[in-house]
Structures are given as structure tokens and as C-alpha cells.
Amino acid sequence: MFRRTRRLALISAIAASAVILTACTGTAQPETTAPVGEPDPDATLQVGLVLEPTNLDIRHTSGAALEQILIDNIYEGLVSRSQDNEIEPRLASDYEVSDDGLTYTFTLNDGITFHSGTALTSADVVASYEAVRTDATLQGNAEFASVASITAPDATTVQIVLSEPNQNFLFSLTGPAGLVFQTGDTTDLKTAENGTGPFTLTRWNKGSAITFARNEAYWGDPAGVAEVEFQYIPDFTAGVNTALDGGVQVLTAVDPNLAPQLEDSGDFTLTTGRTTDKATLAFNNAKAPLDDVKVREALRLAIDHEALVEAVGAGSTLYGPIPELDPGYEDLSDVVSYDPEKAKQLLEEAGQEDLELTLTIPNFYGTTVPKVLISDFQKVGVTLDVDSVEFPTWLEDVYTNHDYDLSFVLHVEPRDFGNFANPDYYFGYDNAEVQSLYTDALAEVDPDKSAELLAKAARIVSEDHAADWLYNGATITAVSPLVSGFPEDSINSRINLAGVTVSTEK
Amino acid sequence: MIRYALVRGALLIAGLLVSSALIFLTLRVFPGDVAQLIAGTQASPAEVEALRESLGLNRPLPTQYAEWIGGIFRGDLGTSLLSGASVGEELVLKAQVTVPLGIMSLLIAVLIAVPFGILAAVRRGGRGGTALSVGAQALAAVPVVWAGMMLIVVFSVWLGWLPPQGFPRTGWSTPGKAIESLLLPALTIGIVEGAMLMRFVRSATLQAAGQDFVRTAAAKGLTRTRALISHGIPAVGLSIITVLGLQVAGIIVGSVVIEQLFTLPGIGRMLVADVGTRDLIKVQSELLVLTGFVLVVGFVVDLIHRAIDPRQREA
């Protein structure tokens, strides 16, 4: 009941997965649902979500709540990504990368129109991307730093030339930076839209629901349902009640604690989806005593990760900066084990007895993780004070001013390893070898070789104990048997609804 | 009377100006800003700076203040930095929850306070009167949140009569449901505020009972109770209006808490959410509207008082 403060943290991504943090028991097993009746093309799909976007301007505003519903459904980019984070063509029927990794040539699909009715041409792509490249207030501006030129040789071809190869560039086009908007459009993107996707925005009842309708003029295969209603229910219990009352056919971000209720009702099947959410216990590497690798290692050894995952209720252990769904993933469980005795010994060697540390944590994350950490650290003689702050305060103190000892947030962005190669990021981790490996990985044209370099860098980061990765989040979704094709993985960053159908009654 | 109203009106405007400056300045001490929030955790300092610049957050404080006040004089409460929506429009929308909630709370408070307060005064010294006074004292001390939770437990969880939280998506187009969802929250505020008001009604009634004109009425053959009701109560009615005016402020504060507890999409929750997102332009306008409302209620109460009570006229 008191969790509604979470709504305050609208923006984030980070919060979207806060969900996972509150629980204690019960992991749901994924099951496949067989549709019961015939798909009904006139059906309305109702989806329950926790975090409502603050506005719809995906060009200026960061946050998973926006990307989750808008990308692929309303707006589209040249390329998109699958649930497994694989890059796939979208507005582009095809793309080609030159051997030197510098020139990207995209061919557009035929017959693409904006919701306004205007046809999309390569000029719209050029204008959209040129804006991202030159306007620092647009999301993804930094990702376009290596873009040298964006041109349209003809109406269906777009060519992007980079000044240096960038293995992440294509992936960044699957995010807000890659979306294509109509040139010279005057739509107020904060409250309205003019995309190219299979759905159009029909209504936004702030504080409660956003409704999409099928775009009958869609250039690709039309959506399987006539209407989608996203209902924003910030309270987990209320969400479950709504689902049990038949108010929604799909409930996302189910609190693991409440999952059994939905399962026992027999009206829903539960899926557990993988995510790139890295529950990161950040160490302030630039500040004593955490600038001492022995202290950092001791803290990691003191944490019983298996028990923590169990307490959280969903997710899996993760011992390095790269999760399973990103390139460069490697099982790093050999780097650190649960060993309080060794932790004590290391602290003694580091001359840190009776160590007192402060954990700065945004207040929407609940108390499960801090509680476990307090008790684990106590066993090795470290006193942990928890400073639970509002998210904007966290952003200022921890993220901007680097004024903290330990911090906890879920880093949800895929492929964000670069933060450990950036000494100015709030982790304060500065390792020349990691930085050069990361630079090489970006410059490497062959994806497999690039992934190898990333894996190598990730191992160093973990062996340096630059942070602790408490767990890799998972997201539980309850889906009615009438619904088929609802995505399972990565749905806290993308809910691609084009292929979802709702069948007529049982 | 007109002179009094003019002086009182000038005071009202001065009060609003002082509050606006205070609100504006105190909000600026908050750590964190909306630009950083919009940019997210992957943004570079340069990107945040560019965003801050484009949102006008870099301009000097006096400029920002002047612009805000200037807008208000033109009837423009500003637009949200985050959502781009007009603050005025959103306030009107949220008021559709908060105002009915306030009115219902006030009604419930009066319905509890007046009869029970008088009863407690009439039965003073008796067992019933003592019980009523002690009960009111205890209820007035109850935190609103706790009272709300108890009511939820009883009426929603045990009896299942009323929804524990939320406001119908359909809003006032389904009035039955809307009222249903406001009943528990209104009851919560109403009971606590009513208990406070009841203590006041009791002591005001007792005071009236000691007045000469009531004693005279009683001497003319009315029972003590009848004398109180027909002569004493009208005399204390005025001061009850004053207290009710103060109560409005209490109800506004109460609604902030209660709207959180019952997930009601009203002004209180909007305010809390906007503080959380550092949407300061919105917060300052909302606070000013609320402050203005309380000041105006005080102004109106004073004028009514002045107009009705002959004893104040000479002063």
C-alpha cells in the first residue's frame, strides 16, 4: 500500500524493475499457452503495467516506461531488436555494413506511411538522424558521436558513414535514437504522436490508461487485435486484484510474492522473462576505503548471492557486468564465492576493522536488498547504514556528484558495459586496460571477436571487484490463456504487440 | 464595511505575494533537478546541461520568479516541464476528485461534530457526556493514516462493502462508483476532523450556556437544554464558521495523505508526485493555488463574520 511512492520515480527504467525487488518467495515456471478459440480480430487487449510514462516525447525523455510501449508499436526505426536482443531489420528491408565497418547502407521497405498519411522517404530518416546527431537534448545524441555523415542517395536508400567503426552503433539504432519522425512535423510529441507503427495512439487518460488502435493503413502485416489498452496500476496488490477481477488479460511486472495467487486462480499462466536488468551494488572506486580492492573483494565475498536471489524472488545470480542477453556474456561465478571468513581476513589485511559504510538507495526499491546486505555485512563486521532517498536526490548526490560509498540501482539498459570503461561515470572505476579493450571491442568489425574482447574486459572488471552484481533481474508476466503471442523476454524495455492475438471465449 | 473589505483584501494580496516568494525560494533548495531526471542515467553531463538550458533552468532565479508571477497575473499557471501539460488544466481535472472529497469530509465532520458536541455539552458531568468527550479527545489524536487503514480493514477487507482504493477510470460519468470510492477516504478525514471540531462545539456550547441571555431564557421557563438549543447555539454558530474555515486547511493537508493511502488521483497525489519528479514549476503553482485557497477562505470567513456579528462593526 505504501509502495505508491514508486510512481514518483516515473522516469526510470530503473524503477520498472523495482518490481522484482520486493518479494520473498515463489518462482514461477514458464509454461506455454495454447490458444483456446479462434483469434478475434475485433478484440481489445488489456495489459496491466506498473510505471506510467510522464509524457510521450520519446525523443527527449529517457525511461523504459516510454520505450516499452512506444517503440515498434507506435514508432519504428530502421532496425529493431528481438526479445533476445538480436538486431533485426524493421523500416529497412535490408542493410549492409561495409567491410571496414564504416559505411551502413539501408534499403527502405515499400509503402511506409506515417500515421498522418504522408509517405516516409529516406529524407525523413536523414532529418531524424541528423537531429539526433546535432541536438544534444535528444536521446541518443552521445551514441551518434561517431557518425560522420547521413545521406540519402535515393528515395529508398539511406547511408550512414562513421568516422570510426562502432560495434554498438547498429544496436543504438534499435533505441530512441534510431526512430524515424516525419520531417517538419509539428505534432506535440509530449501528448500526441505521428509514427509509422502498427498502432496509433487513441487516448491517454493520464494517471490511468493509454489506448492504442490498430493502424489499418500499416505498411506491414496488420496487428492482431483492434485495440490495446495499457492500464497503469502502481500498486502491486491492486494490479493482481484487477487481473483476478478480469480487468486485464495480461499483467506485467507481477510481484513474485503475489504470483501464486494469480497462478492458483487458474485464469492465468505465468511466464518468467529474462532481462538485462543488472542489480548493481556500486562501489565508489574513487573514494577511500572502497578504492582498496581488498575492501571491495571482501564486501563481495560477504554477500550470499544465492540467498539474496531467493529473497528477491525472481532472477538469477550474476557475477559480472554483462548479462546473458548481451554480447560478451560469460559465466563469472568462479571469480567470487560466498566466504565470510575470507572476507574478514581481507578486511583485516586492509586495516579496516569496524568499517562503517553508507548505502544510498532510491526509495522505490523496497527493503529486501538492503536488509540482506545489512545482515550479510554484519557477519563480517561491516556496519551498513542505509540512506533511502528520492530518485532526483540519488541522481544529484550519487550519479552527478559521486558523493557516496555504496549505492544500489537496477541498471536496465542493454549493452551498457561502457560505463566501466568511463572513469567519469559514477562508479569511478578507472582501468586503462579495460578502457583499451572496450575501445578495441567497439572498433572490431567482426561481432564475435568484439564479443570476445568484451568478455575479456568484463572478467577484468569483475576480478577488480569494480562493483557487485547482486543479481540479474527476471520479470514475471501473467497471461490469460485467451491471449497468444505475448512476448516473454525483455518486456520491461519492449512490448511488441503486433503479433499478439486474443481469442474468443473458451 | 467596504473599507474593512478593501484593507482585508489588500492584506490577502500581500499574503499571496509573500507566500509565492517563499514557495519559490524554498523549492529551490531541493537536491536534484528535472533535467537530469529527463535525461536519465546514461546521459553525459553535457547532454544534461543542454537540456537544462533548453528548459530554461539556467536562467537567474529572479527572472524565473518574475516570469512565473507574470504568467499567474495573466491567468497562466505554467506548463509542466515533464509532461508539457498545462498546470491549470490538470489542477481542474484533479480538483474533480479533491473538491468532492473535501466537501464530503467537511459534511461528515459537521454531521459528527454538531450533534455530538452539543450532546456532550448538555450531558456534561454525566457518564454519557464524559464518554463523548474522552472519545472525541482520543479520535482527534488518531493519525489520519492509521484511521484510514482501520477503516479499510473493517469496510473493505472484513465487510467488503467499499473499495479499498482507487477511483473509477470512468470518473464522474459513473457517479455511483465515484461516490463509493470517495466514501472511505471522506469518512477517514471526516471522523478525525469531526472529533476535533466536536470538542470545539462542546466548549463553545458550554460557553454559551454560561451567557446571560441563555440563563434569562431558562429563567423564563425553558429547560436548560431547550434554552441552549434555541438561544445558545445560534450565538456560537458564528465561531463554528470560523473554525470550519480553519478546518478547510486541515482537510487539504489531510487529503495529501489520504489520497496517497487510497490511490485517489487528486491534487494531493499530484503534488507528491510532482515533488518527486522535481517538476518545480508545477509544484510552485499548485502550492500557490492551495495557499491562495486557504487565504481566500480566511478572507471570506472574516467578511461573513464582520457582516453578521453586530459587535464587530463598531471596532
Chai-1 contact restraints between the chains, C-beta under 6 A:
chainA,res_idxA,chainB,res_idxB,connection_type,confidence,min_distance_angstrom,max_distance_angstrom,comment,restraint_id
A,R7,B,A273,contact,1.0,0.0,6.0,A-B,restraint_1
A,L8,B,A273,contact,1.0,0.0,6.0,A-B,restraint_2
A,L8,B,G276,contact,1.0,0.0,6.0,A-B,restraint_3
A,I11,B,L37,contact,1.0,0.0,6.0,A-B,restraint_4
A,T54,B,L82,contact,1.0,0.0,6.0,A-B,restraint_5
A,T54,B,S83,contact,1.0,0.0,6.0,A-B,restraint_6
A,N55,B,S83,contact,1.0,0.0,6.0,A-B,restraint_7
A,N55,B,G84,contact,1.0,0.0,6.0,A-B,restraint_8
A,T61,B,I38,contact,1.0,0.0,6.0,A-B,restraint_9
A,S62,B,A39,contact,1.0,0.0,6.0,A-B,restraint_10
A,S62,B,G40,contact,1.0,0.0,6.0,A-B,restraint_11
A,A136,B,E47,contact,1.0,0.0,6.0,A-B,restraint_12
A,A136,B,A50,contact,1.0,0.0,6.0,A-B,restraint_13
A,T137,B,A50,contact,1.0,0.0,6.0,A-B,restraint_14
A,T137,B,L51,contact,1.0,0.0,6.0,A-B,restraint_15
A,T137,B,S54,contact,1.0,0.0,6.0,A-B,restraint_16
A,N141,B,E47,contact,1.0,0.0,6.0,A-B,restraint_17
A,A142,B,S44,contact,1.0,0.0,6.0,A-B,restraint_18
A,K190,B,G84,contact,1.0,0.0,6.0,A-B,restraint_19
A,G207,B,P265,contact,1.0,0.0,6.0,A-B,restraint_20
A,S208,B,R169,contact,1.0,0.0,6.0,A-B,restraint_21
A,E390,B,G276,contact,1.0,0.0,6.0,A-B,restraint_22
A,P392,B,G32,contact,1.0,0.0,6.0,A-B,restraint_23
A,P392,B,L37,contact,1.0,0.0,6.0,A-B,restraint_24
A,P392,B,R278,contact,1.0,0.0,6.0,A-B,restraint_25
A,T393,B,P31,contact,1.0,0.0,6.0,A-B,restraint_26
A,T393,B,G32,contact,1.0,0.0,6.0,A-B,restraint_27
A,L395,B,G32,contact,1.0,0.0,6.0,A-B,restraint_28
A,L395,B,Q36,contact,1.0,0.0,6.0,A-B,restraint_29
A,E396,B,P31,contact,1.0,0.0,6.0,A-B,restraint_30
A,E396,B,G32,contact,1.0,0.0,6.0,A-B,restraint_31
A,E413,B,Q42,contact,1.0,0.0,6.0,A-B,restraint_32
